[in-house]
Amino acid sequence: MDDLNVNEYLKRHIRTVPDWPAPGVQFRDITPLLQDPRVFRVLIDAFVHRYMAPDLRPDVVAGLDARGFILGSVVAYELGLGFVPIRKKGKLPFTTVEETYELEYGSATVELHTDAVKPGQRVLLIDDLIATGGTMMAGKKLLEKLGASVIEGAAIVDLPELGGSERIEATGLKLFTLVSFAGH
């Protein structure tokens, strides 16, 4: 891994795709982090080592649809914890609670099974990227509707210029990210 720190090592493996999905957007593609087994292990270990600490150890890990499922399920497995998927509306077969949030153009709704967490459980909420923060804040609200306590939000990438990390932290949720990119 040379003499790079973990954050720089991971950042070096994130692909930037210009003008996708729209002109002017610099899409930060995390799939190269997942494709190389060594890089994937460094990524997962960065989260696992953080959440092994007793004061940050959750009771359960919740992941946001869909890349949060990849990260969250592996982190949960490595920590010996259960995993809870927070899905896009209409994907869960059992009784659900839902939360609608605003997107740049329109809105979206996420759902969670009503028995996914128990009141008082400490939850780590994980996704791949923080842009406007809407998805993570909706996930937090869902978990809190069921009585859980979200101890921290986590993501690989923060795009601070889009204001999401600031909005999330303004709700009182601590946020942990590994890599930050300027611009969109």
ZAFIRO-362268 format. One line per field, with one value per residue: y, z, x of N, C-alpha, C in turn. Coordinates in Angstrom, 1 decimal, padded with zeros to 4 digits. Each point is the difference from the previous one (the first is absolute). Last residue first. Layout:
REM ZAFIRO-362268
npy	c(Y;...)
npz	c(Z;...)
npx	c(X;...)
capy	c(Y;...)
capz	c(Z;...)
capx	c(X;...)
cpy	c(Y;...)
cpz	c(Z;...)
cpx	c(X;...)
This chain:
REM ZAFIRO-362268
npy	c(018.4;003.4;-001.1;-004.1;-004.1;-004.8;-003.0;000.6;000.7;002.9;001.1;002.5;003.6;003.2;002.4;-002.5;-001.2;003.3;000.8;-002.9;000.6;003.4;000.7;000.3;-003.6;-005.3;-005.2;-005.7;-004.5;-000.8;000.0;001.8;-000.8;-001.2;-001.1;-002.6;-002.1;-000.7;000.4;003.9;001.3;-001.6;002.4;004.1;-000.1;-000.5;003.9;002.8;-001.3;001.1;004.6;002.8;001.8;-002.7;-004.6;-005.7;-004.9;-002.0;-001.3;000.2;-002.3;-000.5;-002.0;-000.9;000.7;-001.8;-003.1;-001.7;-001.7;-000.5;002.3;000.9;003.5;003.9;004.9;003.9;005.1;004.6;004.8;002.0;000.4;-002.8;-001.6;-003.4;-003.8;-004.8;-004.6;-005.4;-005.2;-005.8;-003.8;-001.1;003.5;003.2;004.5;004.7;000.2;-001.4;-001.8;-004.2;-002.7;-003.9;-002.2;-001.7;-000.7;002.1;-000.6;000.0;004.2;002.4;-001.1;001.6;004.6;001.5;-000.7;002.2;004.6;001.3;001.0;001.9;-000.2;-002.2;-001.3;-003.0;-001.1;000.5;003.5;003.0;003.5;000.4;-003.6;-001.4;-001.8;002.3;001.8;-003.1;-001.5;002.6;-000.3;-004.1;-000.7;001.5;-002.5;-003.8;000.4;000.4;-003.9;-002.6;002.1;001.8;003.6;004.7;002.1;001.9;004.6;005.1;005.2;004.3;005.1;003.8;002.9;-001.8;-004.6;-004.2;000.2;002.6;-001.3;-003.4;-002.3;-003.8;-002.3;-001.5;002.9;001.1;-002.8;000.6;003.6;-000.6;-002.5;001.5;-000.3;-001.7;-004.7;-004.1)
npz	c(-007.6;002.7;002.8;003.5;004.0;003.4;003.6;003.8;003.9;003.7;003.9;001.6;001.0;-003.1;-002.9;-002.5;-004.4;-003.4;-001.7;-003.2;-004.5;-003.7;-004.3;-000.2;002.0;-000.8;001.5;000.7;001.8;004.0;004.7;005.1;005.2;003.9;000.5;002.3;000.4;-000.5;-003.9;-002.8;-001.2;-003.9;-004.0;-000.9;-001.9;-004.6;-002.7;-000.5;-003.3;-004.6;-001.5;-001.0;-003.9;-001.6;001.4;-000.3;000.6;004.2;005.3;005.8;005.1;005.1;005.1;003.1;002.3;-001.6;-004.2;-005.5;-004.0;-000.7;-003.0;-005.0;-003.8;-004.5;-003.4;-004.3;-003.0;-003.7;-003.3;-002.4;002.8;004.1;004.8;003.2;003.4;002.6;002.9;002.1;000.0;-000.7;-003.3;-004.0;-002.9;-003.4;-000.8;001.0;001.4;003.9;004.2;003.3;003.9;003.1;004.5;002.5;000.7;-002.5;-004.7;-002.6;-001.1;-003.6;-004.4;-001.6;-001.4;-004.3;-003.8;-000.2;-001.2;-004.5;-001.9;002.9;005.3;005.1;005.6;004.7;005.6;004.5;000.7;001.4;001.6;004.2;000.6;-004.2;-004.4;-004.2;-002.8;-002.8;-003.8;-004.0;-002.8;-002.4;-004.3;-003.7;-001.3;-002.5;-004.7;-002.8;-001.4;-003.5;-004.5;-001.9;002.4;-000.5;-004.1;-000.6;001.0;-002.4;-001.0;-003.6;-001.7;-003.1;-003.6;-003.6;001.0;002.5;000.1;-002.0;001.4;003.6;003.6;004.0;004.1;002.5;002.4;004.4;003.7;002.1;002.9;004.4;003.0;000.1;-002.1;-001.9;-002.8;-001.1)
npx	c(-019.0;003.4;004.3;000.9;001.6;000.0;-001.0;-004.2;-004.2;-003.5;-004.3;-004.6;-003.2;-002.0;003.0;003.1;-001.2;000.4;004.3;001.7;-001.5;001.2;002.7;004.8;002.8;000.6;002.0;000.6;-000.1;-003.4;-003.7;-002.6;-001.8;-002.5;-005.4;-004.3;-005.4;-004.9;-003.2;000.2;004.4;002.1;-001.1;002.1;004.3;000.4;-000.4;003.8;003.1;-000.9;000.7;004.2;002.8;003.6;002.9;001.0;-000.1;-002.7;-002.5;-001.1;-000.4;-002.2;-002.2;-004.6;-004.3;-004.7;000.0;000.0;-001.8;-005.0;-003.1;002.0;001.3;000.9;-000.1;-000.6;000.3;-000.3;001.0;003.9;003.7;-001.4;-002.7;-003.1;-003.2;-001.3;-002.5;-001.1;-002.3;-001.2;001.1;002.8;003.5;001.1;-002.3;002.3;005.1;003.2;003.4;002.0;003.2;003.2;003.2;004.6;005.0;003.7;000.8;-004.0;-001.9;001.9;-001.3;-004.1;-000.3;001.6;-002.7;-004.1;-000.3;-000.7;-004.3;-003.4;001.3;000.9;001.3;001.5;000.5;001.1;004.4;004.6;003.2;002.4;003.3;003.1;000.2;-000.8;003.6;002.1;-002.3;000.1;003.7;000.6;-001.9;002.5;003.8;-000.8;-000.8;003.8;002.1;-002.1;-002.2;-003.9;-002.4;001.2;-001.2;-004.4;-001.9;-000.7;-001.8;-001.2;-001.0;-002.9;-001.5;-003.5;-002.3;000.0;004.4;003.8;004.9;002.4;003.8;001.8;003.0;003.8;003.0;-001.5;001.1;004.1;000.4;-001.5;002.7;005.0;004.9;004.3;000.1;-002.3)
capy	c(-000.9;000.0;001.3;000.6;001.2;000.8;-000.4;-000.3;-000.5;-000.6;000.0;-001.3;-000.6;-000.7;001.0;000.4;-001.2;-000.2;001.1;-000.3;-001.1;000.3;-000.2;001.1;001.1;001.1;001.2;001.3;000.0;-000.1;-000.2;-000.3;000.7;000.5;-000.1;001.2;-000.2;000.1;-001.3;-000.3;000.6;-000.7;-001.3;000.2;000.3;-001.3;-000.8;000.6;-000.3;-001.4;-000.4;-000.5;001.0;001.2;001.0;001.4;000.2;000.1;000.1;000.2;000.6;-000.4;001.0;-000.6;000.0;001.2;000.1;000.3;000.0;-000.8;000.5;-000.9;-000.8;-000.8;-001.2;-000.6;-001.5;-000.6;-000.9;000.2;001.2;-000.2;000.7;001.1;000.7;001.4;000.7;001.5;001.0;001.3;000.0;-000.8;-000.8;-001.1;-001.1;-000.3;000.9;-000.2;001.0;000.8;000.5;001.1;-000.1;000.7;-001.0;000.4;000.1;-001.4;-000.7;000.6;-000.6;-001.5;-000.2;000.4;-000.7;-001.4;-000.2;-000.2;-001.4;-000.5;000.7;000.5;000.2;000.9;-000.5;-001.3;-000.1;-001.3;000.2;001.1;-000.1;000.8;-000.9;-000.4;001.1;000.4;-001.0;000.1;001.4;000.1;-000.6;000.8;001.3;-000.4;-000.2;001.3;000.7;-000.5;-000.4;-000.9;-001.4;-000.4;-000.6;-001.4;-000.8;-001.4;-000.7;-001.1;-000.9;-000.8;000.8;000.9;001.2;-000.3;-001.1;000.2;001.3;000.0;001.1;000.5;000.5;-001.1;-000.3;001.0;-000.2;-001.3;000.3;000.9;-000.8;-000.4;000.7;000.8;001.2;001.2)
capz	c(000.0;-001.2;-000.3;-001.3;-000.4;-001.1;-000.2;-001.4;-000.2;-001.3;-000.4;-000.3;001.2;000.6;000.7;001.3;000.9;000.4;000.9;001.3;000.7;001.3;-000.2;-000.7;000.9;-000.9;000.3;-000.6;-000.5;-001.4;-000.6;-001.4;-000.9;000.7;-001.1;000.1;000.0;001.3;000.7;000.2;001.2;001.1;000.0;000.5;001.4;000.7;000.0;000.9;001.4;000.3;000.2;001.3;000.7;-001.0;000.5;-000.3;-000.7;-001.4;-000.9;-001.3;-000.9;-001.4;-000.6;-000.6;000.7;000.7;001.2;001.2;-000.4;001.0;001.4;000.6;000.9;001.0;000.4;001.2;000.0;001.3;000.5;-000.9;-000.8;-000.9;-001.2;000.1;-001.3;000.2;-001.2;000.3;000.0;000.5;001.3;000.0;001.2;-000.2;-000.8;000.2;-000.7;-001.4;-000.2;-001.2;-000.3;-001.0;-001.0;000.3;000.6;001.4;000.6;000.1;001.0;001.3;000.3;000.3;001.3;001.1;-000.2;000.3;001.4;000.3;-000.1;-001.4;-000.9;-001.2;-001.1;-001.1;-001.3;000.2;-000.1;-000.4;-001.4;000.1;000.8;001.2;001.0;000.7;000.6;001.1;001.0;000.8;000.5;001.3;001.1;000.2;000.6;001.4;000.7;000.3;001.0;001.4;000.4;-000.9;000.2;001.4;000.0;-000.3;001.0;-000.1;000.8;000.8;000.1;001.2;001.1;-000.3;-000.7;-001.0;000.2;-000.8;-000.3;-001.4;-000.3;-001.4;-000.4;-000.7;-001.2;-001.0;-000.5;-000.7;-001.3;-000.7;-000.5;001.1;000.0;001.2;000.0;000.0)
capx	c(-001.2;-000.8;-000.5;000.3;-000.8;000.6;001.4;000.3;001.3;000.2;001.4;000.7;000.5;-001.1;-000.9;000.6;-000.1;-001.4;-000.4;000.6;-000.7;-000.6;-001.4;-000.6;-000.4;000.1;-000.7;000.3;001.3;000.0;001.3;-000.1;000.9;001.2;001.1;000.8;001.5;000.6;-000.1;-001.5;-000.5;000.5;-000.7;-001.3;000.1;000.3;-001.3;-000.9;000.5;-000.2;-001.4;-000.3;-000.9;-000.2;-000.8;000.3;001.3;-000.3;001.1;-000.7;000.9;000.1;001.0;001.2;001.2;000.2;-000.8;000.8;001.4;000.7;-000.3;-000.9;000.7;-000.8;000.6;-000.4;000.1;000.1;-001.0;-001.2;000.2;001.2;000.1;001.0;000.2;000.5;000.6;-000.2;001.1;-000.5;-000.7;-001.3;-000.1;000.9;-000.6;-001.4;-000.9;-000.2;-001.0;-000.1;-001.3;-000.1;-001.0;-001.3;-000.8;-000.1;001.4;000.5;-000.8;000.4;001.3;-000.1;-000.6;000.9;001.3;-000.2;000.1;001.4;000.3;-000.1;-000.9;000.6;-001.1;000.4;-000.4;-000.6;-001.5;-000.6;-000.6;-001.0;-001.2;000.2;000.4;-001.2;-000.7;000.9;000.0;-001.2;000.0;000.8;-000.8;-001.2;000.4;000.3;-001.2;-000.6;000.9;-000.2;001.3;000.5;-000.6;000.3;001.4;000.2;000.7;-000.4;001.0;-000.5;001.1;000.1;000.5;001.2;-000.4;-001.0;-001.0;-001.2;-000.5;-000.6;-000.8;000.0;-001.3;-000.7;000.7;-000.3;-001.4;000.0;000.6;-000.9;-001.1;-000.9;-001.2;000.0;000.9;-000.8)
cpy	c(-001.3;-001.0;-000.1;001.4;000.5;001.2;001.0;-000.2;-000.3;-000.3;-000.7;000.2;-001.4;-000.7;-000.7;001.0;000.4;-001.2;-000.2;001.1;-000.3;-001.1;000.1;-000.1;001.2;001.3;001.0;001.1;001.4;000.0;-000.2;-000.2;-000.4;000.8;000.7;-000.1;001.3;-000.3;-000.1;-001.3;-000.2;000.5;-000.8;-001.3;000.2;000.2;-001.4;-000.8;000.5;-000.4;-001.5;-000.6;-000.5;001.0;001.2;000.9;001.4;000.2;000.1;000.2;000.1;000.9;-000.4;001.1;-000.5;000.0;001.3;000.1;000.4;000.0;-000.8;000.4;-001.0;-000.9;-000.7;-001.3;-000.4;-001.5;-000.6;-001.0;000.3;001.4;-000.3;000.7;001.1;000.5;001.4;000.6;001.3;001.0;001.4;000.1;-000.7;-001.0;-001.2;-001.2;-000.5;001.2;000.1;001.1;000.8;000.2;001.2;-000.4;000.5;-001.0;000.4;000.0;-001.4;-000.7;000.6;-000.6;-001.5;-000.5;000.3;-000.8;-001.4;-000.1;-000.3;000.8;-000.6;000.5;000.6;000.1;001.1;-000.7;-001.4;000.0;-001.3;000.2;001.1;-000.1;000.7;-001.2;-000.5;001.2;000.5;-000.9;000.2;001.4;000.1;-000.5;000.8;001.3;-000.3;-000.2;001.3;000.7;-000.6;-000.6;-001.1;-001.4;-000.3;-000.5;-001.4;-000.8;-001.5;-000.8;-001.2;-000.9;-000.8;000.8;000.9;001.2;000.1;-001.2;000.0;001.3;-000.1;001.2;000.6;000.3;-001.0;-000.3;001.0;-000.3;-001.2;000.3;000.9;-000.6;-000.3;000.8;000.6;001.3)
cpz	c(-000.5;000.1;-001.3;-000.1;-001.3;-000.3;-001.0;-000.1;-001.5;-000.1;-001.3;-000.4;-000.3;001.3;000.6;000.7;001.4;000.9;000.4;001.0;001.4;000.8;001.3;-000.3;-000.7;000.7;-001.1;000.5;-000.4;-000.5;-001.5;-000.6;-001.4;-001.0;000.6;-001.0;000.2;000.1;001.4;000.7;000.2;001.4;001.3;000.1;000.6;001.5;000.7;000.1;001.1;001.4;000.3;000.2;001.4;000.7;-001.0;000.6;-000.1;-000.7;-001.5;-001.0;-001.3;-000.7;-001.4;-000.6;-000.6;000.8;000.7;001.2;001.1;-000.2;001.1;001.5;000.6;000.8;001.1;000.3;001.4;-000.1;001.4;000.4;-000.9;-000.7;-000.7;-001.4;000.2;-001.4;000.3;-001.2;000.6;000.1;000.3;001.3;000.1;001.2;-000.1;-000.9;000.1;-000.6;-001.5;000.0;-001.3;-000.4;-000.9;-001.1;000.4;000.8;001.5;000.8;000.3;001.2;001.4;000.4;000.4;001.3;001.2;-000.1;000.5;001.5;000.4;-001.0;-001.4;-000.9;-001.2;-000.9;-001.0;-001.4;000.4;-000.1;-000.5;-001.4;000.0;000.9;001.4;001.0;001.0;000.7;001.2;001.2;000.8;000.6;001.3;001.1;000.3;000.8;001.5;000.7;000.4;001.1;001.4;000.3;-000.8;000.3;001.4;-000.1;-000.4;001.0;000.1;000.6;000.8;-000.1;001.3;001.2;-000.2;-000.8;001.3;000.1;-000.7;-000.3;-001.5;-000.1;-001.3;-000.3;-000.8;-001.4;-001.1;-000.6;-000.9;-001.4;-000.8;-000.7;001.3;000.2;001.4;000.0)
cpx	c(000.4;-001.1;-000.9;-000.6;000.5;-000.9;000.7;001.5;000.2;001.5;000.2;001.4;000.7;000.5;-001.2;-000.9;000.5;-000.1;-001.5;-000.4;000.6;-000.6;-000.8;-001.5;-000.7;-000.5;000.2;-001.0;000.4;001.5;-000.1;001.3;-000.5;000.9;001.2;001.1;000.7;001.5;000.7;-000.2;-001.5;-000.5;000.5;-000.8;-001.4;000.0;000.2;-001.3;-000.9;000.4;-000.2;-001.4;-000.4;-000.8;000.0;-001.0;000.4;001.4;-000.4;001.1;-000.7;001.0;000.3;000.8;001.2;001.3;000.3;-000.9;000.9;001.5;000.7;-000.3;-001.1;000.9;-000.8;000.8;-000.5;000.2;000.2;-001.0;-001.2;000.2;001.3;000.2;001.0;000.2;000.3;000.8;-000.4;001.2;-000.5;-000.8;-001.3;000.0;000.9;-000.4;-001.4;-000.8;-000.2;-001.1;000.0;-001.5;000.0;-001.0;-001.4;-000.9;-000.1;001.4;000.5;-000.7;000.5;001.3;000.0;-000.6;000.9;001.3;-000.2;000.2;001.5;000.8;000.1;-001.1;000.7;-001.2;000.5;-000.4;-000.5;-001.5;-000.6;-000.7;-000.9;-001.3;000.2;000.2;-001.1;-000.6;000.8;-000.1;-001.3;-000.1;000.7;-000.9;-001.2;000.5;000.2;-001.4;-000.6;000.9;-000.1;001.3;000.6;-000.4;000.4;001.4;000.2;000.9;-000.4;001.2;-000.4;001.3;000.2;000.3;001.3;-000.5;-000.6;-001.0;-001.3;-000.6;-000.5;-001.0;000.1;-001.4;-000.7;000.6;-000.3;-001.3;000.0;000.5;-000.9;-001.2;-000.8;-001.3;000.1;000.9)
